[in-house]
Amino acid sequence: MRHITRFEWPYPVSLAFPLLGLAGLVVWWPVSLWRWPALVGALAGLAGWTLLEYVLHRFVLHRIEPFRTWHLAHHADPSGPIRVPAAFSLGLLLAVLGVPVLLLGADGMAGPLSAGLLLGQVVQESVHVRLHAPADAGAGLARLCAHHAYHHQCDAERAFGTLTLFWDRCLGTAPPAR
């Protein structure tokens, strides 16, 4: 087991930035704007997170330093505690809050979209922890457990999704059919 540094946080502490971001959005975003369009925006953000998570895992965590080195430590010890570098978590938070504002404006759907993205991050990190404890994961996560185990045990260039198999199927990185 490797030593935890002051620059990486174990789960659930790693949820601090996305949860603080969500809390900030709830406080900052005008209550009058939390209506059906905002719910649709948040659901779009949640769905968008699944694609963002796939892209981050496939292209950033497996190909770009220093993220690759950090992620390879997880591959080397997949049963160990899952740790998220603080720099990665903070950078992701800033991107998830900032990019929608830049694209949609502060008065538009940026808040709900960001809220959905942050909720997706919280759910994804929580599910990822469960995927590494398949005995505790329950029957509902069995397919995701098998999918993620394939990524760790058979081919690290396939099965990147942790919340859904959808993007692996669409983008040609699903494990071969049995």
N, C-alpha and C positions, 0 to 999 in steps of 0.2 A: 504494500500500500504506500502510495506516495504522500509526502508531507503537504498539508494545505498551507498556502501562503496567505499573506494579508491582502493579496490582490485577487483572490478568488473566494467565492462564497458557496457553502454547501446549500443544497436544497433543504428547507424552504426559505432560507435567508435570501437566496437568489431571486425570490419573487418580490423583494422589497421595491426595486425600481419600477417594475410594471404596475404593482399595486399602488404605489405612490402616484404614478402617472394617472391611473384610473381615478383615484381620489381627487387629484388636482382637476381633472376634467369635470368631474361631477360638481365640484365647488365652483369652478370657473365658468362653465358653460351655462348660459341663461336657462332657467327652468322652463321658460315659455317655448324653448326650441326642442324640448324633449317630447316630441309627438311622433306620430307614425313615420314621417319621413326620417326622423332621427333613428328610430328603431330599424328601419330599412338600411340606413347608413351603417349602423352598428353591426347588423347582420352581414352586410357586405364586407365590413372590416374583418369580422370573424372568418368569413369564407376566404377573404384575401390573405389572412394570416397563414392558411394552409399552403398557399402557393409561396408566400414569402419564406415560411419555414423550410419548404422543400428547396428553394433556391439557396437560402443561407446554408443549409446542411450540405447540399451537393457541391456548390461552387465556392463558398467561403470557407466552411469548416474543413473541407477536404482538399482545398487547393491553394489557399492564400495564407501566408505566414503573417503573424504568429498564430492565427486561429487554427491552422492545420496542426501545429505542434500541440496546442492546448487540447484539441479534439482527439488527437492520436493517443494522448494519455488516457482518455476515456475508453478508447478502443482497446488499449493495453490492459485495462482493468475495468471491464464493463460491469462487474458485480460490486465494485467499490462505490463509495458515495459520489453522486453526480455533483460536480462543481462547475460553476459558471464564473469566468473571469469578470471582475467588476467593470473593467474597461469595455468589454463586449456588451454587458448588460446596459451600462450607461449610454454607450454609443447607439445601441438599438433603441433605447427609450427616446433619445433625442431625435433619431430618424423617424420613428413612428409618430412622434408628436409634430415634428417640423415639416416633413415632406407633405403630408396632407394639407397643412396650412399654406405652404408655398403653392401647391397645385390648385386648391379649392378656395383659398382665402379664409381669413379668420371668422368671417360671418356666415360661411356656408356650412357644408356638411363635414368639415374637417374634424370637429370634435367627436361626433358620433363614429366616424370612420376610425379615428385614432382609438376611441374606446373599444371598438370591436377588435382592432388589431391587438391592443394590450390584453384584452380578455382572452384572445386566442393564444397569446404568449403564456399567460398564466395557466390555461388549460393544457397547452402543449407540454410545458415543463412538468406539470403534475402527472399527466399521462405518461410521459417519458420515464419518470421515476417508477411508475407502476409496471412499465414494460420490462424493467430490469428486476422485477420481483414477481415473475409469472405465477408463482404459487398463490400470491396474494391478489393478483390482478382480477380474478373472476372470469367467468365464461364470456362476458361481454367484450373483453379485450383479447380474447384468444387469438383472433386473426391478426390483430395488430402486434401481439407478442411474437407470433410466428414470423411475421413480416420483419420486425425489428431484429429478431434473433438471426434471420437470414443475413441481414446487413452486417451484423457483428461476427457471425461464425462462418459464413460461406463466401460472401462477395461484398466488400466495402464499397464497390462501385454500383451497387443496386440497392433498392429498398430504402430510399432516403426519407420517406414520409413517416411521421410518428402519429399524427392525428388521423390521417386518411391514406388509403392506398391509391386514391384517385390520380394524383399527379404522377406517381410512378407508372401507372398504366398509360396515362396520356403521353408521357414524355419518354417512354421506352426503357424505363429502368426498373420495371417490375421483375421480380424473380421469375424464372421460367415456370410454366405450368407443370404441375406434378403429374 
